C-alpha cells in the first residue's frame, strides 16, 4: 500500500509540473502572438500605403461597391465585415474618422463635427462613396498583391497601391502593446511640393497642418521623430475691451472641452471671466466676456497658461515595414512614399506598354488576316488542326514586321472574328488605329525613359486637380514664453505677523499685505538682514521681526531695495542698493556682511528704482561734531545683493528718518518689438521702439483706422492688421489719407491725439471708407499718381507737402479733399527734414553687479568723525517706506 501511495504521489507531481510548464509556455506564446497581432493588424499603419488594416479593408469594400452613387454606411460596414474579423462598431468608427478627414471619402449626412466634438449619426442614416481623389491615387488592381481574407472565402489586398504620401496627409494615431504611434497630419499641397523637391534632388522641410487651424510652434518638432514636441495654441483676438473671441482651436480639442477647461480655470481663480458664449457652427466662434477692470491682454496669456487654449503634442513616427515596427521621421516617410510612388507609376507604365504592344500585335494580325484574305484558306479544311495550320501558313509571308512570334492563341482569336466584322472591315481605319497605338507606345516608352519627369508631372497634376481649397490652416509662429505667475489672477490675500515671523493666506486676524495667487512666490526681509523667497501657503514661518514682504517677480531688475544696516554689535553702519533677480526657493540669504547681531536700520523697496533722501541721526557721545546729516540714496550705486555696501558711519546711529521721496534712478527702459512672436520684449529681439519711462506710451494704428495709445506692458497682444507701432510723441501730428465712402473721394486729415486713454477711429462711419496711407512724420510728403483717361495723356504725378496742405485739426474732423481727379495710386515720399527739440534727461544711474567699497569722505553725506552705539528700535511704516527707529 505504501509503495502504491508513493507511486501515485510521484505521478501527481509529474502531472502538476507538466501542467505548470505548459501554462508558462502558452503564456509566453499567447502574449507574443497577441502583441504582434495588435501591432501588425490593428494599431500601426503600414509604410507602403499608410493604412491600418481596417482602413484598407474599408477602402477595398467601397471600391467593390462603387457605382458612382452614395451607399449607406451600414451597407459598407457589412461589406467590410467579409474581410475584417472584428465587429461592426470598430469598422463604423474607423470609417467616420476617415470621412471627417475629407480626403478619401465623399460624405453625405451628419458625419459629426471635429470642431464641437459632436458624433456622427447612426450608420443607417449616413452615406458615403469614394472621392475622385481616392479613385485616382489609391486603386490599381493590375499592380495590387492579393491575399486570402481571414476565413479564406475572399481575396483582399496585401497593400493598396497608393500613389501619394497619404499617411502624412491624414496622420495616424494608435496604441499597441509595448509601443504606440502618433503621426501628425500635414498640408496636402506642401506634401506634393515636398515630393516634387525630393524628385528634383532638392531639400525640403515638412511641418504639421491641422484641420482645426490654430497657431503652432514647430521649433522642437524634430522632424516628427520620437522626442520631438509641438505647441499648439487657439487663435484668440480682442473683440472689444471686455470681450475676447476664439476663432480657431488647438488640434486634439473641441469647443466643448475647451470651454470646460476655461470654466474650471475660472472656478479655481486662475482667470476671471463673466460668461462664455459658444456660437460655433461651420466655423469656431467662442466669445469670452470679461468683467470690468480685467486686462484682455493678460487674460489671453492666462488662457494659454491655464486652459486647453494651448496644448503640447508629442509626435512619434512608428510604422510597419516588412511585418516589423519601424521608427521614422516625416522626411524619411515622405522620401519612401515618393520613391514608392515612382515604382508604382513604373509598374503601371510597364503593364500599359505590354497591353499596348499586345493590342498592336493583334490589330496587325487582324489586318493581315482580313486584308490578305487568309480566312479563305480554311474553307477546304475539315479538322480544327487543319484550320490552325492553314491560318498559320497563310500568315507567315506577311508577319516579318511583327515584334513577337504568332502563337496558337493568336490564331484561335482570329478564328473568333465574325463574318460581319470581316465584311465591314475598313483598311484605312485599321491603319489609323494601329498608328495611334504606335504613338501611345512611343509616349509610354518615353515616360519610362524619363520616369522622374513623369512622376513630377503626375504630382503637379494632382495639385492642380485637388489642391484648391486645401491651403494651410495652421499658422506657424514662434511662441513667447508665458510665466504663469505673471498672468494668474490674484485670487487670495496675503497676511503677515511681523513680530512672530509668520506669512500666509490663512492669517486673517493679522496684517493684510497684498492680493496674490496660490502659485505666486513671496519675498520676505527680516530685521536681522536676512531674506528668503518661498511659495505662497496658508501659513509659513520665515523669521521673527519681518520688515518687508511682497510678491516676488523672477528676473525683476527694476525693483531696487535700499538698505542701511549695522555690521554686528558695535560695528559700523553700511548703505547698499541691490536687486534680487534669481534665487533658490526656501533658502535664507544674509544681506549683511555676516557678523552676528547685525541689524537693519533702514529699508525700502522701490518698484522703479526710486532713490529717497533720508536723515541720519547719531547718538550724542564723546566729541561728535555732527550728529545729523542727509544721505541721498541716488549717490549709491546699485550692486549685487552680496555686496557689503558703502560705509555710512562707524558710530552708533540713533535713528534714520525719511526726508524726501525719491525719483527713479534707473535709465528709461528700452523696449523692442519682435515681429516673429508679435510681442514686446526687453531682450533686444526685433525692432527697437525706444526708451520708455513710466509716463511714456505706445501708439498703434490698424488698417481699420483705429488709433490707440497705451502704456507698454510685455503681456500685450497686437492685431494682425496693425500698420503703425511706435513710441507716442504727444506733440507730433499724425497725417492720414483715406477714402471717404459717401463722397467717393480721397481726403486728408492731420490731427493730434487729445485723449490718450480713448480708442478712436479716424475714418468716417460709411462702410466703404478705408485707410489708404498713414504718416507719423513731422513733415510728410506724398505722391499722387492719376489714372489715365481714354484719348488723353496721363496727368503728371502730383507731389503734396501734407504739412502745408492741411493744418492740424481735431481727430474727428473730416479733413480736406485731396483731389477730384481719378487716382491710380498714392505713394509715400521721403519726409522733409525736421529737427526735434532736445530734451534734457533726468539723472541716470546704471545697474551694476560689481562691489564698490568707496567710503564717503567727511563733511559730505557720509560718516562724521565720532558716534555712539545705536539703540534697538521697533519697525514702522511711513509713506510706503519701511524704517527702523
Secondary structure, DSSP 8 states (H G I E B T S, - for coil): -HHHHHHHHHHHHHHHHHHHHHHHHHHHHHHHHHHHHHIIIIIS-BTTTS--HHHHHHHHHHHHH-SSS-EEHHHHHHHHTTT-SS-HHHHHHHHHHHHHTTSSEEEES---BTTTTB----TTT-EEEE-HHHHHHT--GGG--EEE-TTSSSEEESS----S-HHHHH-EEEE-SS-EEEE--B-HHHHHHHHHHHHTT------B--TT--EEE-TT-GGG-TT--EEEE-EEEEEETTEEEEEE--TT--HHHHHHHHHHHHHTTSS--SEEEE--SSS--EEEE--TT--HHHHHHHHHHHSTTEEEE--B-EEEETTEEEE--HHHHHHHHHHHHHHHHHHHHHHHHHHHHHHHHHHHHHHHHHHTTGGGGGTT--SHHHHHHHHHHHHHTT-TT-SS---HHHHHHHHTS-HHHHHT--HHHHHHHHHHHHHHHHHHHHHHHTHHHHHHHHHHHHHHHH-TT----SEE-------HHHHS---EEEEEETTTTEEESS-TTSEEEEEE-TT-EEEEEETTSEEEEEE--S-EE--SSEEEEEEE-TT--S-EEEEEEE-STT--EEEEEE------TT--EE-S-S-TT-EEEEEEEETT-EEEEEEEEE---TT-S--EEEEEGGGS-EE-TT---EEEESS-EEEEEEEEEEEE-B--EEEEEETTTTEEESSS-SEEEEEE-TT--EEEEETT-EEEEE---TT----TTEEEEEE--TTS-EEEEEEETTTTEEEEEEE--S-TTS-EE-S-S-TT-EEEEEE-STT-EEEEEE---TTS-----EEEEHHHHS--B-TT---EEEESS-EEEEEEE---------------B-B--S-------TTSSS--S---------EEEETTEEEE-
